[in-house]
Amino acid sequence: MRIDVLTIFPQMFDVPFSFGIFKRAIDQNLVSINVHNIRDYTHDKHHTVDDYPHGGGPGMVLKPEPVFEAVAAVKAQLPDESGTAQLPIILLTPQGRLFNQQIAMELSKYRHLIMICGRYEGIDERVVEHLVTDEISIGDYVLTGGELPALVVIDTVIRLLPGVLGSEDSAQEDSHANGLLEYPQYTRPAVFRDWPVPEILLSGNHAQIARWRREQVLRRTVERRPDLIDMTKLGQEEKQLVEQFTALSKAKSSLNKEPEK
Ligand code: 9D3
């Protein structure tokens, strides 16, 4: 996969791509990431990338010309055969659709992505209307720009590419793809500061361990992220556990509440 990132702060990408799984994936040519400075596509003496909003108001707006030129320059680098009809041009913006694992899986299918990082108070709407094909937000909190969101999206997408993770990790992927929280993990020592590892994990009874872990997964998900539970994806026994944990969880939370009027 090839990813081109357009930003006014290209250095923000130097460190993350130099370590760990990112670096290995790049070194193995599983992905190539090209970061472009939008400022390089200006033509005036001061390399102006932003300007005052028409109609007034606070802050500055990213100008359209350098962004269009940067995308044109990226497209011009592509080999002729690579049809650009299938080339997502993604704007990272608080207005975008909320990023999740499903969107990451969608994006991981493309051969090439272009990502545009917004800054300032916004970006000229003509970029959104006539250039961008997809808008993504990573959550309901206010950041100072789209660079960290771009890194989040790139991280999530890259680890889905074939060969990027070891086979151990990618197998685990499947269990996470069921969309539930994970069971608690323990390593040695078996007793740390008087705190023992749950006895069942030391029992060697693999059927019981698997059952305990499945219970933990459902219990934690019911308690912390009930929104993740899709009953249609559960077996009969699992549904029963979910109902049991839901009742327990409700009983627990009612202890912290005023009596109903
Ligand atoms: C008028 C200023 N802001 C209203 C609160 C609008 C605004 C514009 C640009 C707020 C933040 C930003 C910078 N953020 C992003 O570009 C961004 C973002 C985010 O802030 N949160 C979650 N996902 C994303 S993706 C891009």
Boltz pocket constraint, residues with backbone or C-beta under 6 A from the ligand:
constraints:
  - pocket:
      binder: B
      contacts: [[A, 92], [A, 93], [A, 94], [A, 117], [A, 118], [A, 119], [A, 120], [A, 121], [A, 122], [A, 136], [A, 137], [A, 138], [A, 139], [A, 140], [A, 141], [A, 142], [A, 143], [A, 144], [A, 145], [A, 146], [A, 149]]
      max_distance: 6.0
